Amino acid sequence: MDNRPSQTDVILIGAGIMSATLGSMLKELAPEWEITVLERRAKAGEESSNEWNNAGTGHSSLCELNYTVERPDGTMDISKAIKVNEEFQVSKQFWSYLVRSKVIRNPRDFIAPVPHMSFVQGETDVAFLNKRFKALSVHPLFQGIEFTDDPAKLAEWVPLMMKNRRLDGPVAATRIESGTDVNFGALTRLLFTHLQGRDVKMEFNRHVKDIRRTRDGGWELKVQNTESGAVEHRRARFVFIGGGGGSLHLLQKSGIPEGKGIGGFPVSGLFMVCKKPELAAQHHAKVYGQAPVGAPPMSVPHLDTRLIDGQESLLFGPFAGFSPKFLKYGSMFDLFTSIKPHNLLTMLAGGAKNASLTVYLIQQLLLSKEKRMEALREFVPEARDEDWDLLTAGQRVQIIKDTKAGKGTLQFGTEVICSADGSIAALLGASPGASTAVSIMLEVLERCFPDRIKTWEPKLREMIPSYGESLMRNPERIGDIRAFTSQPLGLISGGGEPEGPIPIRTMDTTSA
């Protein structure tokens, strides 16, 4: 029996949306490279990418109030909202390219137009929302955003939320019809199905136990077959660790100095779900509210239309939970085994600085179903207990690291960690995550393959016409991007089905 390690060009750890995106991009840029995907579960898209493990919001700052901040002088800072929106535009461009290239035959299999709304109550929040609306409405990325504080108009927009609502004070909402519901689980499976057809090797039930450097500068992985128990070895020139919460342990095992001093704090999510067609038919939007005082940004309450397997349902939450697991199907020892001498002080500092988060999580853990229903009734006044069930979503691991803001800073977002030579990269963090997968993978490509980017640039511009540009600094480009994405993805006005390719306008990139 030959026990020598098998050799490949690229190994992608984790069969989620991140590896699916990077694998798809690499097969377009370097089709001759051999790629192997190692997945711990029996199927692709079973962890955070699964459609029931996230809210499916195409995060583009159309409804998420925490992406806009009111400055001390009363003006509105929308820079983060523009950045997140622009990153989602990059994702839509790549998906449009895949539709045009017939990699994805029917975009309705993973994306659908669903209005995005923000909903607030009380004079202070209504004033904030109006100011936010005025700041966003002048930017082309937020074209079509509407504001109303008229209860009658709100009853047209969200009848389920306004039915028999007691109006003790002002209410208001913004709406933009160009929002989306994205089935990231379906998209993940579509991409991997295509990759398998292009000779990408998919190995399921494979748990990566260790990673170490080889003498030639590559990497050798110790892999356990979880069905047979056999230990196997894989070698590659480049490794991407896209294992969700499990990425931190593997990054630590790689031993690269860039991974030192980083800790992780797991937060689980719970949603209330309603699958009754008669109720789902009364609400067609993703509606975000204001986060409770002391709540982390990922706990902003929202009532979402979900379109999964051709069926509409409603999702409300998230309610925070806690488990020491770093993956939904992980180990109860994940948190404890991630604590190392090099990150111990960082973790302790993070715990001390985030005492309010700890209190909030304890409060959330103690919530009864009735308390959760009370929170739901802030959105749906007539919600009945028997119509809603509790759903456990995926695990998220927030990064804790030392930054300019101080030791043990809890990071909300995603971060790419690369070795100095670019031979290994890991993705850590959480939301907006999947929505910005293409931008994140572009960062991986640029940091890990700097010697190839110039050669790849023409193909990258074909896949992503705005590549190398900033839509924030070049808003006149937005019309071209909208033309490139809307029809192929079926996101044209009125939500019609795509009718085939449309001409791609050549974009002047001299000012990029």
Secondary structure, DSSP 4 states (H G I P E B T S, - for coil): ---SPEEEEEEEES-SHHHHHHHHHHHHH-TTS-EEEE-SSSSSS-STTSTTSS--B--SSSS-GGG-EE-TTS-EE-HHHHHHHHHHHHHHHHHHHHHHTTSSS-GGGTEEE--EEEEEESHHHHHHHHHHHHHHHTSGGGTT-EEE--HHHHHHH-HHHHTT---SS-EEEEEETT-EEE-HHHHHHHHHHHHHTTTPEEE-SEEEEEEEE-TTS-EEEEEEETTT--EEEEEEEEEEE--GGGHHHHHHHHT-GGGTT-EEEEEEEEEEEE--HHHHTT--SEEE-PPPTT--GGG--EEEEEEETTEEEEEEEEEEE--S-SSTTS-TTHHHHT--TTTHHHHHHHHHHTHHHHHHHHHHHT--HHHHHHHHHTT-TT--GGG-EEEEEEEEEEEEEEETTEEEEEE-SEEEEE-TTSSEEEEEE-TTGGGGHHHHHHHHHHHH-TTTHHHHHHHHHHH-TTTT--TTT-GGGHHHHHHHHTTTTT-STT-PPP-S--PPPPPP-TT-
